[in-house]
């Protein structure tokens, strides 16, 4: 059986064990670290001013998550992004709950033009970053993936990056291609940090993409995570056991599992 790009990138990740620096919110570090360890990456929660920049220069990838942006963490994010760009370390922006919250919204607008490898969020967050929405209900989206698609495409073209919109069907675009991932399970929305961990996975796959296009690396992260969620949901009794089962599923997922189970649709952006 020939491997799909998503499956091949999973094998590459496990062969290279990328070191992923996570500047993330205070609710999720443990879960995010365990997700990275389970998939075969190495997590580092290095978010101290004076260290975050130095670490970004040696990390394989960087996640910048705006979930709980304290003053020191905001400064650490700015420091890390500058260093990551200088060292060609791919970094991912997760603009959590932007829109009606002014501090994180301004920070997202400041960081977004600074060459992120990818931007990922729910539909309301992507609409808000594109200047076309007021944000969601806290960290929850009030908009559909399809409603955010034009904004995601325009944002990807303007920033020259990949924009990923999470939802029942994930949408990933680089402004030229649109890839939809139909895998996943609703229980992902019942676990704190489900989306935040996905941002870290994107950074891990970005670090090992090699000759694959950025949009393909982002798609692989979504596909792997969503298929693991399906496997976990099949044996979980509820959100608590699902969270544990998700870590197990990520650690045992094979390239053959990906090639067999992936639900991918691709289309080109209409001129």
N, C-alpha and C positions, 0 to 999 in steps of 0.2 A: 504494500500500500504506500503510495507516494504521500508525503506529508504536505498539508496545507501550510501557507505562510504562518498562520497562527500557531500551529503545532511545531513548526521548525523554530520559531522564535522562543517557544517554551523550552525546547532542548538547548538553545543557545544560552538562555538565561541561566539554566542549571549548570551549564558547563563553565560559565564565567563568574558566577556568584557576585553580582554587582553590589557595591557598597552604596546604599541609598541614605542620604541625609534627609531627615524629616524635621522641618520646622512646622509643627502642627498644633492643633488645639489641645487644651488640657484634658479634654474628655476621652481622648482616643489613643494616646501613645502606646499603651500595652497591646491593644487589639491590632493597631497598625504594625507594630514590630512583629507580632506573631504571624500576621499574614505574610509579611516579607520573608521571615524565616521559613515558613511552611513552603513557600514557592521556590526557595533556593537562593534568595538574596540575603544581604546582611544589612540590618537596620542600624541607624545611628541618629539618636534624637539630640542633635547638637544645635542648640538655639540660643546660645549665650553671646552677647555682644563682645567682640574681641576674639571669639573662637569660630563663629559661624562662617565668616569669610574664609578663614584659613582652611576650614574643613571642606568648604564647597570647592576649593581648588583641587583637593585630592579625592573627593567623592566621585562615584560613577554617575550618580544622578541626584537631583535635589527636588524635594517637594516643599512648596510654600503654600500652606493652608491657613486661611484667614479666619478660622473658627473662633478663636479667643485671642484677638490681637492686642495683647498688653503693650504698654509703651516700649518696654525693653525688647519684646519679641518683634515689634514692628521695626525697630532699629536693626535687629539681627537679620530680619528678612531683607531689608534694603542692602545691608552689608553682604549677605550671602549671594544675592542676585548679581550684584556688581562683580563679585569674585567668580561666580559660576560663568558669567558671560566672558570674562577675561580668560578663564581656563578652558572654555568650550565644554563645560559640564552642562548637560541638558537639564533644564529645570521645568517644573510643572506648577502652574498657578491654579489653585482651587479657591475661587472667590465666594466662600461660604456666607450665605445670608446677606449678600449685598443688596442694595436697593434703598430700603428705608432707613438703614442704619448708617449714619454719616461717616464715621471714622473708617470702618472697613471699606465702605464704598470709595472714599477718596484714595485709600491705599491700593485698592484693586485697580483703579483708574491710573494710578501712578506706576504700578508695576507692569500692567498688561502690555504697554508699548516697549518693554525692555527685553524683547526677544525670548519669550518663553517657548520651550519646545512644544508645549500643549497647554491649553486651558480646558479644564473640565468642571462641570457643574450641572445642576438641574436646570430645567427649562427657564424658570423664573430668574435664576442667577445669571444665566447667559443673556437673557433679554435685558436685564438690568445693566450688565457690563457693556452691552451694545448700545445702551442709551434708549432702549425701547420699552422699558418696563419699570415698575416700582418695586420689584422684588417679590418674594413669596411670603408665606406664613412662617416666619422664623427660618428654619433650615428646610422647610417643606415647600415644594413647588406648588403653585396654583395654576400653572400653565402646562400645556401639553408639549411633547417633543416636537410634533409637527408645527405647532404654533411658533416655536422657537427656531425652526429650521432656517427661514430666510435670514434671521438675525445672526445665527451661527455661521452661515455661509459668508455673509458680509463681514463679520468679525474676523473670520479666518483669512479672508482676502486682505483686509485692512492691516492686520497684525502680521500677516505672512506666517501663520502658525496653523496648528491643528486645533480645532474646537470640538469637544465631545460633550454631548447633551445626554445625561442619564435619564432613563424613564423605563416604562414597560418594554419598549424597544429602544435601545440606545442608538443614537445618531452620531457619527463621527465624520467630520469633513475638513479638508484642507483648502476649501474654496474652489476646488476643481472636481474632486470626487466626493461622493457621499456614500458612506458604508453604514448599513444598519445591522445591528446585532440583535437577533430575536431570542437569544438565550436569557436565562436568569430566573429569579423567583421573587415573589412579593415579600418573602421573609427578610430579604436584604434590607427592606425599608423599616423593619422592626428591630434592627440591631444598631445600637449607637456606634457610629464610626464606619458604617458600611460603605458610604461614599468616600469618606476620607481615606480609607485603606486603598480604595481603587486609585486615588491620585498617586499614592506611593507606588503601586504596581505599575502605573504608567511610567513613572520615573525609572523604575527598574528595567522595563522593556525598552525604553528610550536609550538606556545605557548600552544595550547589547544589539541594537538594530542592524548594525553593519550596513549592508547594501540595501536593506529594506527601506521603503519610503517611510517618513515619519507617520503618515496616516495609517500605515500597516502596523507599526509598532503600537500605536494607541489602540487600534482595533484588537490586536492580540491580547493586550491587557484586559480589555472588556470581555473578550470571548472566553479567556481562561477563567477569569473571575466569575462570570455568569454561569459557565458550565459547572464549575465547582459548587456554585450556589444550588444548582439543580440537583446535583448529587447529594449535597448536604440536606436539602429539603426533603428528599425522598426517605430519609431515615430519622428526621427530627420530629419531636413531639410538639415543639413550639419554638419561640424565639431564643430561649436560653440554650436548649440543646442544639439549635441550628447554629449558633455562634461557634460552639465547640466543634460541631460536625464540619463547618466550613473550613476551619483550620486543618482538620484531618483530610478533607477532600482536596484541598490545595496541595497538600504534601504527597498525596498518592496519585494525583492526576497525571495521566500519560499523554504523550503526543498522539497516540492512537485514539484516546478518548476524545481529544479535541477534533481530530479529523472526522471522526464518526458523528459527533454530536453538534458541531457548530451550525448555527443558522445565520448565514450571512447573505445580505443582498447589497448589491452595489449599483450605483447609477452615477451618471455624470451631471454636473451642474449645468443647467441650461443657460446659454449665453443671453 
